[in-house]
C-alpha cells in the first residue's frame, strides 16, 4: 500500500504494518449483527451496521457513528461483551 502524508511526504507500508490482527470473517460479522438485531436490550432507534476487532459502526436516528472499543476484541465472546457494553452506554 502506498501512503502519502501531505506535500512532500510519501512512503510504503507493508500489509502487516496496517493491521496485525486477522479480520472477522464475513459470516461471523453477519452472525453478530443478527444476534444484536434480536438483542432484547438494544435501544429501538439503534442499529448495528458493522463490527470489527476495534469497534462497531452504529446508526442512531439516521446518524452514523463509530464506537471504538477500549482494546481490540479477539474472540466472538469478547465482541459480544463489548457490543453489549456499547448498547448499554447508548441508553
Number of C-alpha atoms within 10 A of each C-alpha: 9 9 10 10 9 7 6 6 8 10 9 10 10 9 9 8 9 9 9 8 12 9 11 15 10 10 9 12 18 15 13 18 18 12 12 18 16 9 12 9 12 19 13 10 9 18 19 20 16 15 22 18 20 16 20 19 15 20 15 14 10 10 8 14 13 13 15 16 17 9 10 15 19 15 11 15 9 13 22 16 13 22 21 16 12 18 20 12 8 11 9
